[in-house]
Amino acid sequence: MASTRSPRIRQRFVLTGIMLVCLCSFIAWQIMKPRYLLSGVTNSCFNAEYIAPDTLLAVGNRKLYEFKGQNYSESTILYASETRLFSLGIHRDSPVKVIVGDLEGRIHFPETDLAPVKAIGGVVFACGIKTSWDSSECTIIAAGHDGVQDMGWGGNVRLIRYNGKTLELGKNYEFEWTPKSLCIARKSNTIIVGCASKEVIHIDLDTDMRKTIRVEGGVINCVLSHDENLLAVDEYESVTVRRVADLEEVIASIPIQKNEKRIHTCIRWHPTQPEVLMIAEAGVGIKLLNVSSQEIQIIKNPDITEPTTIWFSEHDHTFNLVERDWRFITMKLEK
């Protein structure tokens, strides 16, 4: 009996050992794979922007943070506010380089002596900067809720002029639905506003002429391509691409995985491949959509949950993102 049992016992020990090795390897992989928690932060990350290979700006609760160093491990508080901050706008060649919008309709001007300005009635969901031809002056643009109606209903886009010394409130555009995203054209005096209830609105700032486009699933975000010829629209169940010259026509589309919870995605255009759209999708990873060829590549990472921003680093050829819980994740496309 002993001779028949001992091989079975040894076999069980071997199988148990293999299982333990696999389990330890899996745990080690989970611990060691490239994701890091950004340091010195509290609460949630609402917005973040990649500035340079070693610089990242991010908004969380009442603070604007700057991250530097390897894996952005060195954090500095650039600005602190008494009100909760939400949106972030950056323009490197502007006299005002960074602006932040808060939940009470104000625009803040970090690293300047300019006082916050009340731009709209409610939450500033998006903001940006448009410069003059010689970059001596700029226009601050704030988009969001009107602070009067229920969220989703009513909103404004406000222009604020900066002449190099003082700020002056400019045009105020009213909307039936709340603007959630904002695209500012650099080559023409136009903006594109994405509203929560299935509308994309193109506005000529010289003539105030509007062109409204209805979209299928409602607008989460919209992003202009670098040459300003293409517009990517992040809808609830898909991401579509349209030509700015003809916003009615969808020239490319990619489905987004739907689950019982809110769908979390983030979109940006690839910096060196003009017709490639980067899509960070919760539970899936990063999708790369080539608008010309309609080819889709996927970098799988089911750990992605709530991406706030995504960028491609030309320095080390990595795809990177920051999550709502301040995790920094980096990935590479396997060849």
Backbone torsions as a table, in degrees:
resi	resn	phi	psi	omega
1	MET	NA	-38.3	-178.8
2	ALA	-64.5	-35.8	-178.0
3	SER	-69.4	-29.5	179.8
4	THR	-82.8	-28.3	-178.3
5	ARG	-78.9	-37.1	-173.9
6	SER	-59.5	-40.9	176.1
7	PRO	-62.5	-37.6	179.3
8	ARG	-66.0	-41.1	179.4
9	ILE	-63.6	-43.6	178.7
10	ARG	-61.8	-39.3	179.8
11	GLN	-63.6	-40.5	178.5
12	ARG	-64.6	-41.7	177.9
13	PHE	-61.0	-41.2	180.0
14	VAL	-64.0	-46.9	179.7
15	LEU	-62.7	-42.2	177.8
16	THR	-62.4	-41.2	178.5
17	GLY	-62.6	-42.3	178.8
18	ILE	-62.8	-42.6	179.5
19	MET	-63.3	-40.4	179.2
20	LEU	-66.1	-40.4	178.0
21	VAL	-62.2	-44.4	179.1
22	CYS	-62.4	-42.8	-179.7
23	LEU	-64.1	-44.7	179.4
24	CYS	-64.5	-38.7	179.0
25	SER	-64.1	-41.4	179.4
26	PHE	-64.1	-44.2	179.4
27	ILE	-63.3	-43.0	179.1
28	ALA	-63.0	-39.5	178.8
29	TRP	-64.5	-40.6	178.4
30	GLN	-62.7	-37.7	-178.2
31	ILE	-75.4	-40.3	-171.4
32	MET	-88.9	-16.9	-175.9
33	LYS	-65.7	153.5	-167.0
34	PRO	-70.3	84.5	170.6
35	ARG	-147.3	139.7	-172.1
36	TYR	-139.1	147.8	175.9
37	LEU	-93.7	118.8	179.7
38	LEU	-62.4	140.5	-170.9
39	SER	-93.2	161.0	173.1
40	GLY	71.4	22.5	-174.7
41	VAL	-118.9	161.6	176.8
42	THR	-135.2	161.0	177.2
43	ASN	56.8	-141.8	-173.3
44	SER	-109.3	154.6	173.7
45	CYS	-91.1	116.3	-177.6
46	PHE	-91.9	-35.6	179.8
47	ASN	-151.4	147.7	178.1
48	ALA	-148.8	149.1	178.9
49	GLU	-138.4	132.4	175.3
50	TYR	-78.0	126.3	-176.7
51	ILE	-104.4	-46.4	-177.2
52	ALA	-156.0	170.7	-179.4
53	PRO	-53.2	-24.2	-179.1
54	ASP	-121.8	17.6	-176.6
55	THR	-138.4	130.9	178.4
56	LEU	-136.5	132.9	174.2
57	LEU	-108.4	142.6	-179.0
58	ALA	-149.8	147.1	179.1
59	VAL	-108.4	129.5	176.7
60	GLY	-144.2	120.0	-180.0
61	ASN	54.7	-108.8	-176.8
62	ARG	-108.9	18.1	-174.9
63	LYS	-132.7	150.0	169.5
64	LEU	-108.7	122.7	-176.5
65	TYR	-107.1	149.6	168.8
66	GLU	-118.6	131.1	179.1
67	PHE	-116.1	135.6	178.9
68	LYS	-137.2	174.2	175.1
69	GLY	84.7	-177.5	-179.6
70	GLN	-62.7	128.3	-177.5
71	ASN	55.9	23.8	177.0
72	TYR	54.4	42.4	-173.7
73	SER	-81.8	-13.3	-179.1
74	GLU	-101.5	116.4	-176.2
75	SER	-111.7	144.9	176.7
76	THR	-136.6	138.5	174.7
77	ILE	-85.3	111.7	-179.9
78	LEU	-83.2	-28.9	-174.1
79	TYR	-157.6	140.0	176.6
80	ALA	-128.7	139.8	-175.7
81	SER	-126.5	155.4	174.4
82	GLU	-78.6	-21.3	178.5
83	THR	-103.8	160.8	-178.8
84	ARG	-77.2	129.6	-178.3
85	LEU	-92.1	155.7	-177.4
86	PHE	-139.1	-59.0	-172.4
87	SER	-101.9	162.2	-174.3
88	LEU	-139.8	132.1	176.8
89	GLY	-129.1	137.4	-175.2
90	ILE	-136.7	138.1	172.0
91	HIS	-146.7	112.2	-172.8
92	ARG	-67.3	-28.9	-174.4
93	ASP	-101.1	22.2	-177.6
94	SER	-106.9	152.3	173.9
95	PRO	-62.6	-27.9	169.1
96	VAL	-110.3	113.8	-170.7
97	LYS	-93.3	-27.6	-177.0
98	VAL	-136.3	133.5	172.6
99	ILE	-132.1	155.0	179.2
100	VAL	-135.5	133.7	176.4
101	GLY	-100.8	145.0	-178.8
102	ASP	-112.5	-175.9	-176.0
103	LEU	-80.0	-6.3	-177.2
104	GLU	-112.3	16.0	174.3
105	GLY	88.9	9.0	-178.5
106	ARG	-97.2	151.7	169.9
107	ILE	-108.6	129.3	179.5
108	HIS	-106.8	153.1	-175.3
109	PHE	-125.0	80.2	-179.2
110	PRO	-59.5	149.2	176.6
111	GLU	61.7	25.7	172.6
112	THR	-135.1	173.3	175.5
113	ASP	-97.6	13.4	179.5
114	LEU	-79.6	133.5	178.3
115	ALA	-78.4	152.6	176.5
116	PRO	-56.9	146.5	-178.0
117	VAL	-121.4	133.5	174.9
118	LYS	-75.0	114.3	-175.1
119	ALA	-102.1	-46.3	-179.0
120	ILE	-136.2	179.0	-173.4
121	GLY	-77.9	-35.5	-174.6
122	GLY	-126.7	-146.5	-174.6
123	VAL	-59.3	130.9	172.2
124	VAL	-86.5	96.6	-177.7
125	PHE	-74.8	-26.5	-179.4
126	ALA	-151.3	147.2	176.9
127	CYS	-150.7	157.8	-178.6
128	GLY	-161.8	176.4	-175.6
129	ILE	-128.9	133.6	176.2
130	LYS	-123.1	126.8	-175.2
131	THR	-97.9	162.1	172.1
132	SER	-77.3	173.1	-175.0
133	TRP	-63.0	-30.4	-179.8
134	ASP	-103.4	7.7	176.6
135	SER	62.3	18.5	178.5
136	SER	-87.3	-23.1	177.7
137	GLU	-128.7	167.3	178.1
138	CYS	-153.5	165.1	175.6
139	THR	-119.6	124.4	175.4
140	ILE	-89.4	134.1	-178.8
141	ILE	-123.9	126.1	179.3
142	ALA	-120.1	136.6	-179.7
143	ALA	-131.8	137.9	178.5
144	GLY	170.2	-155.5	-173.8
145	HIS	-81.0	152.1	-178.5
146	ASP	-82.8	-8.1	177.6
147	GLY	77.0	4.8	-176.8
148	VAL	-113.3	-53.0	-176.0
149	GLN	-86.1	175.3	175.6
150	ASP	-62.1	150.3	-179.6
151	MET	-58.1	134.2	-175.3
152	GLY	102.9	-27.0	177.5
153	TRP	-105.2	135.2	174.7
154	GLY	74.3	138.8	178.3
155	GLY	-174.9	174.6	-177.1
156	ASN	-142.1	156.4	163.5
157	VAL	-124.0	120.8	-176.3
158	ARG	-114.1	134.9	174.3
159	LEU	-99.4	137.3	177.1
160	ILE	-127.2	120.7	-178.8
161	ARG	-87.6	138.1	174.0
162	TYR	-125.9	119.3	-175.0
163	ASN	-96.9	12.7	-177.8
164	GLY	101.5	-14.7	-179.8
165	LYS	-131.2	-47.8	-174.8
166	THR	-128.2	163.2	177.7
167	LEU	-105.8	144.2	179.0
168	GLU	-140.1	127.5	177.8
169	LEU	-65.9	133.2	-179.3
170	GLY	-113.6	-142.6	-175.7
171	LYS	-60.1	149.2	176.7
172	ASN	-128.5	115.3	179.7
173	TYR	-99.4	130.4	-179.6
174	GLU	-101.9	148.2	-177.6
175	PHE	-133.6	147.4	176.8
176	GLU	-69.2	-37.6	-179.4
177	TRP	-111.9	158.7	-175.0
178	THR	-75.1	122.2	173.8
179	PRO	-66.0	129.7	-179.7
180	LYS	-112.6	-21.2	-179.2
181	SER	-142.0	159.2	-173.2
182	LEU	-144.5	128.2	173.4
183	CYS	-116.7	129.3	-179.0
184	ILE	-112.9	118.4	178.0
185	ALA	-76.7	135.3	179.2
186	ARG	-90.2	-30.2	-174.2
187	LYS	-87.7	-20.0	178.6
188	SER	-133.5	163.1	-177.9
189	ASN	-90.0	63.2	-177.5
190	THR	-135.0	158.6	172.4
191	ILE	-133.8	159.0	173.9
192	ILE	-125.5	126.6	-176.3
193	VAL	-113.2	129.5	174.9
194	GLY	-101.0	120.2	-179.0
195	CYS	-102.2	150.8	-172.0
196	ALA	-59.0	-30.6	-172.2
197	SER	-104.0	61.9	167.3
198	LYS	70.4	31.5	179.5
199	GLU	-131.3	138.6	167.9
200	VAL	-120.6	126.6	-173.3
201	ILE	-121.8	122.2	177.5
202	HIS	-95.9	126.1	-176.1
203	ILE	-124.7	127.5	172.0
204	ASP	-87.8	114.5	-175.3
205	LEU	-71.9	-16.9	177.3
206	ASP	-79.0	-42.2	-175.4
207	THR	-106.5	-11.0	-175.8
208	ASP	66.4	13.1	177.8
209	MET	-70.6	135.7	179.5
210	ARG	-115.1	145.4	170.7
211	LYS	-128.6	117.1	-174.8
212	THR	-103.0	130.4	179.5
213	ILE	-117.2	128.7	174.7
214	ARG	-85.8	135.7	177.3
215	VAL	-117.3	160.1	-170.4
216	GLU	-62.8	-54.5	-165.3
217	GLY	-110.5	5.6	-174.3
218	GLY	94.1	149.2	-171.6
219	VAL	-101.7	122.9	171.9
220	ILE	-92.0	-44.2	-179.8
221	ASN	-159.4	159.6	172.2
222	CYS	-143.4	145.1	-173.4
223	VAL	-138.0	130.4	176.2
224	LEU	-81.3	142.3	173.8
225	SER	-69.4	165.6	-174.9
226	HIS	-64.3	-32.2	177.3
227	ASP	-88.2	0.1	176.6
228	GLU	65.6	20.4	178.0
229	ASN	-94.4	-23.1	-176.5
230	LEU	-120.1	147.2	176.0
231	LEU	-124.4	122.7	173.7
232	ALA	-95.5	130.7	-179.0
233	VAL	-118.2	118.8	178.0
234	ASP	-87.0	103.7	179.0
235	GLU	-97.0	-178.1	-174.0
236	TYR	-73.7	-32.8	-177.7
237	GLU	-122.2	5.0	179.0
238	SER	-162.4	163.3	169.1
239	VAL	-115.6	125.1	-178.4
240	THR	-113.9	155.9	176.6
241	VAL	-124.4	134.3	-178.5
242	ARG	-133.7	154.1	171.8
243	ARG	-79.9	136.9	179.9
244	VAL	-61.8	-32.9	179.6
245	ALA	-69.2	-20.2	-179.8
246	ASP	-148.1	79.7	-174.0
247	LEU	-69.5	-15.8	180.0
248	GLU	-67.0	-33.9	-172.4
249	GLU	-91.2	127.4	174.1
250	VAL	-88.6	120.0	-178.3
251	ILE	-100.8	-13.1	176.2
252	ALA	-157.8	149.3	-178.4
253	SER	-152.5	147.1	177.6
254	ILE	-139.7	129.7	-178.6
255	PRO	-72.1	151.5	176.4
256	ILE	-113.8	133.1	-177.8
257	GLN	-63.2	129.0	-178.5
258	LYS	-105.4	138.3	173.6
259	ASN	-133.9	-171.6	-174.3
260	GLU	-73.4	-16.1	179.4
261	LYS	-100.2	178.5	177.1
262	ARG	-62.5	141.2	179.6
263	ILE	-83.1	127.3	-179.4
264	HIS	-110.6	117.8	178.4
265	THR	-138.5	163.5	174.5
266	CYS	-147.2	136.1	-176.8
267	ILE	-126.0	143.4	174.2
268	ARG	-152.1	153.9	175.0
269	TRP	-85.8	142.3	179.2
270	HIS	-64.8	134.3	-174.8
271	PRO	-70.7	-26.7	-176.7
272	THR	-114.3	-10.1	176.3
273	GLN	-119.4	92.9	-167.2
274	PRO	-55.4	-29.5	-176.4
275	GLU	-105.0	18.9	177.2
276	VAL	-107.3	124.1	179.2
277	LEU	-102.0	131.1	177.7
278	MET	-98.1	129.6	-177.9
279	ILE	-128.1	114.6	173.5
280	ALA	-91.7	120.9	-174.6
281	GLU	-124.0	128.1	-178.7
282	ALA	-57.8	134.2	177.3
283	GLY	77.7	-4.2	-176.9
284	VAL	-119.2	-59.6	-175.9
285	GLY	138.2	-142.0	178.9
286	ILE	-113.9	126.8	175.9
287	LYS	-104.6	137.7	177.1
288	LEU	-114.8	113.4	-178.3
289	LEU	-104.6	116.7	173.8
290	ASN	-88.4	111.7	-173.7
291	VAL	-64.6	-37.5	-177.2
292	SER	-69.7	-49.8	-175.3
293	SER	-90.9	-12.3	-175.6
294	GLN	66.6	12.7	179.5
295	GLU	-75.8	141.4	179.1
296	ILE	-123.2	126.9	173.1
297	GLN	-114.2	146.3	-177.6
298	ILE	-127.6	127.9	170.3
299	ILE	-101.6	105.3	-171.3
300	LYS	-74.3	134.4	173.3
301	ASN	-162.1	90.4	-177.0
302	PRO	-68.6	-8.1	-179.5
303	ASP	-76.6	-13.3	178.4
304	ILE	-65.7	129.6	-176.5
305	THR	-120.1	-53.9	-177.7
306	GLU	-138.8	77.4	-178.2
307	PRO	-67.7	133.1	178.7
308	THR	-96.8	-40.6	176.0
309	THR	-150.3	159.1	178.7
310	ILE	-139.3	144.3	176.3
311	TRP	-152.9	159.5	175.4
312	PHE	-108.6	126.7	179.8
313	SER	-93.3	115.7	177.2
314	GLU	-70.1	-20.6	-177.5
315	HIS	-65.1	-47.3	-178.6
316	ASP	-124.6	11.5	175.7
317	HIS	56.9	46.2	178.2
318	THR	-116.4	152.9	171.4
319	PHE	-99.3	129.9	-172.6
320	ASN	-131.4	152.5	175.4
321	LEU	-151.9	158.2	174.5
322	VAL	-117.1	133.7	-178.7
323	GLU	-94.6	166.3	179.4
324	ARG	-60.1	-30.6	180.0
325	ASP	-89.7	17.0	176.3
326	TRP	74.0	17.8	173.1
327	ARG	-78.6	136.3	173.2
328	PHE	-104.3	122.3	-176.9
329	ILE	-120.3	134.8	178.9
330	THR	-127.5	140.1	-176.4
331	MET	-142.1	159.7	175.2
332	LYS	-126.7	149.1	176.8
333	LEU	-82.4	120.5	-180.0
334	GLU	-71.7	132.9	-179.9
335	LYS	-90.9	NA	NA
